[in-house]
Amino acid sequence: MRPSPWARLFLGCSVAVIVVWSLAPFLWQVITSLKPPAEVVSVPPTYWPSSPTIASYFKIFENRPFGTYIVNSFIVALGTTVMCTGVGTLAAYAFARLSLPGGKWAIRAILLVALFPPTILIVPLYKLIKAIGLLNNPFGLILPYTALNLPFTIWVLMTFFKQIPKDIEEAAAVDGLSRWGTLLKIILPLSAPAVATTGILVFIFSWNEFLLALTFISRDAARTVPVGIALLSGVTIYEVPWDQISAAVVLTTVPVVLMVLAFQRRIIEGLTAGAVKG
């Protein structure tokens, strides 16, 4: 039964309202980044710049090493994603398929660790990172980010692995595949959607994380994007350059959006491959 025209109209309007509501904060940042500095703080506020300009996008690179911040964030986020998905995949498969001694208690302990907020871990993490000499080093962020995201990664992938029928692995064993061969050639292609989705979330967390990056990185050339944006300042200490902050937010959001779109295509490919092989 096809929906009536009024139902389709209501659905379309509802989707439009949700999209506009969701995009409104980002669109406001885009508009603010195109305003001249005087117009940014004008009262009443203008909803569209009278003389649009992209000068604020150039200022963030002139006043601060913002290109270096972007590179640092990309290195930290990519390194965390690779380590987290690599280690998490192996651990999740072991918990899902192998009869490990104390495996149930181990997974409960991992989930218990995930309940602790990062705020209460700052002091011991700082002492640990300082002791091993990784302050102002990308690995000083990659290792804590990996530890904080591993419980989530293991739990999601373990749940997905349990949904894959064991008959597939038994058939692979009959054909002569080892446990490693089964994992690499069968399980991972089937679980590509879950791995890709987990990787996206870990990447976004690592890209946006602020507190640990502010604590562990004090050298300006080693800072990441969120800290760099927070430290943007005007000519005086009393001036907040909202136009530059908005430009930095827009500029650093675009790579994440493109990354999500790229991984979204991989998720669709993984779903199709899993359906054919399954």
MOWO-V545192 format. One record per residue. N is the residue number from 1. RES is the residue in three letters. NEAR is the number of other C-alpha atoms within 10 Angstrom. D_CENTER is the distance of its C-alpha to the mean C-alpha in whole Angstrom. Layout:
# MOWO-V545192
n=(N:N)
res=(RES:RES)
near=(NEAR:NEAR)
d_center=(D_CENTER:D_CENTER)
This chain:
# MOWO-V545192
n=(1:2:3:4:5:6:7:8:9:10:11:12:13:14:15:16:17:18:19:20:21:22:23:24:25:26:27:28:29:30:31:32:33:34:35:36:37:38:39:40:41:42:43:44:45:46:47:48:49:50:51:52:53:54:55:56:57:58:59:60:61:62:63:64:65:66:67:68:69:70:71:72:73:74:75:76:77:78:79:80:81:82:83:84:85:86:87:88:89:90:91:92:93:94:95:96:97:98:99:100:101:102:103:104:105:106:107:108:109:110:111:112:113:114:115:116:117:118:119:120:121:122:123:124:125:126:127:128:129:130:131:132:133:134:135:136:137:138:139:140:141:142:143:144:145:146:147:148:149:150:151:152:153:154:155:156:157:158:159:160:161:162:163:164:165:166:167:168:169:170:171:172:173:174:175:176:177:178:179:180:181:182:183:184:185:186:187:188:189:190:191:192:193:194:195:196:197:198:199:200:201:202:203:204:205:206:207:208:209:210:211:212:213:214:215:216:217:218:219:220:221:222:223:224:225:226:227:228:229:230:231:232:233:234:235:236:237:238:239:240:241:242:243:244:245:246:247:248:249:250:251:252:253:254:255:256:257:258:259:260:261:262:263:264:265:266:267:268:269:270:271:272:273:274:275:276:277:278)
res=(MET:ARG:PRO:SER:PRO:TRP:ALA:ARG:LEU:PHE:LEU:GLY:CYS:SER:VAL:ALA:VAL:ILE:VAL:VAL:TRP:SER:LEU:ALA:PRO:PHE:LEU:TRP:GLN:VAL:ILE:THR:SER:LEU:LYS:PRO:PRO:ALA:GLU:VAL:VAL:SER:VAL:PRO:PRO:THR:TYR:TRP:PRO:SER:SER:PRO:THR:ILE:ALA:SER:TYR:PHE:LYS:ILE:PHE:GLU:ASN:ARG:PRO:PHE:GLY:THR:TYR:ILE:VAL:ASN:SER:PHE:ILE:VAL:ALA:LEU:GLY:THR:THR:VAL:MET:CYS:THR:GLY:VAL:GLY:THR:LEU:ALA:ALA:TYR:ALA:PHE:ALA:ARG:LEU:SER:LEU:PRO:GLY:GLY:LYS:TRP:ALA:ILE:ARG:ALA:ILE:LEU:LEU:VAL:ALA:LEU:PHE:PRO:PRO:THR:ILE:LEU:ILE:VAL:PRO:LEU:TYR:LYS:LEU:ILE:LYS:ALA:ILE:GLY:LEU:LEU:ASN:ASN:PRO:PHE:GLY:LEU:ILE:LEU:PRO:TYR:THR:ALA:LEU:ASN:LEU:PRO:PHE:THR:ILE:TRP:VAL:LEU:MET:THR:PHE:PHE:LYS:GLN:ILE:PRO:LYS:ASP:ILE:GLU:GLU:ALA:ALA:ALA:VAL:ASP:GLY:LEU:SER:ARG:TRP:GLY:THR:LEU:LEU:LYS:ILE:ILE:LEU:PRO:LEU:SER:ALA:PRO:ALA:VAL:ALA:THR:THR:GLY:ILE:LEU:VAL:PHE:ILE:PHE:SER:TRP:ASN:GLU:PHE:LEU:LEU:ALA:LEU:THR:PHE:ILE:SER:ARG:ASP:ALA:ALA:ARG:THR:VAL:PRO:VAL:GLY:ILE:ALA:LEU:LEU:SER:GLY:VAL:THR:ILE:TYR:GLU:VAL:PRO:TRP:ASP:GLN:ILE:SER:ALA:ALA:VAL:VAL:LEU:THR:THR:VAL:PRO:VAL:VAL:LEU:MET:VAL:LEU:ALA:PHE:GLN:ARG:ARG:ILE:ILE:GLU:GLY:LEU:THR:ALA:GLY:ALA:VAL:LYS:GLY)
near=(3:6:8:9:9:9:11:12:12:12:12:12:12:11:12:12:12:12:11:11:10:11:11:12:11:14:13:14:18:18:19:26:28:25:26:18:17:8:18:19:16:9:7:7:10:14:11:13:16:11:9:13:13:14:16:23:19:12:15:22:14:10:12:17:15:22:13:18:22:20:15:20:25:19:18:23:27:19:20:29:26:16:18:27:23:15:15:25:24:16:19:25:20:16:22:20:12:10:10:11:8:8:14:11:10:13:18:12:12:15:16:11:14:16:10:11:10:15:9:9:12:16:12:10:17:17:13:14:20:14:10:9:12:17:21:20:18:22:17:23:26:22:17:19:26:23:15:19:22:28:23:19:26:27:20:18:25:23:15:18:23:14:11:14:10:12:9:15:18:13:12:17:14:10:9:11:16:13:11:11:13:18:18:12:12:18:18:18:17:24:22:19:24:21:22:19:19:21:24:21:16:25:26:17:16:26:24:18:18:16:13:19:23:15:16:23:20:14:10:15:16:21:25:31:26:21:21:23:20:11:12:17:18:13:8:7:7:8:9:14:18:20:28:28:23:23:26:26:18:17:15:20:14:11:13:17:12:11:13:19:13:12:17:16:13:16:19:13:15:21:17:14:16:18:10:9:10:11)
d_center=(41:39:38:40:40:39:37:35:35:34:31:30:31:28:25:26:26:23:21:23:22:18:19:21:19:17:21:22:20:21:25:25:24:27:29:32:31:34:33:30:32:35:36:36:33:33:31:31:32:35:35:31:30:27:29:26:24:26:27:23:24:28:27:24:23:20:19:19:16:14:15:15:11:11:13:11:7:9:12:10:8:12:14:12:12:16:17:16:17:21:21:20:23:25:25:25:28:30:32:31:33:32:29:28:29:26:23:25:24:21:20:22:20:17:19:19:18:16:19:22:20:20:24:24:21:23:26:24:22:26:28:26:26:22:22:21:20:16:17:18:14:13:15:15:11:12:15:13:10:13:15:13:12:16:17:15:17:20:21:20:22:25:25:26:30:32:34:32:32:35:36:34:36:40:39:38:35:34:31:29:30:29:25:25:27:27:24:21:22:23:19:17:16:15:13:11:10:9:7:5:4:4:3:1:4:6:6:7:9:13:15:15:15:18:20:19:20:23:24:23:22:19:17:14:13:13:16:18:17:19:22:23:26:29:33:34:32:33:31:27:26:25:25:23:20:20:20:18:15:16:16:12:11:13:11:8:10:12:9:9:13:13:12:13:17:16:16:19:21:20:21:24:25:24:27:29:29:29)
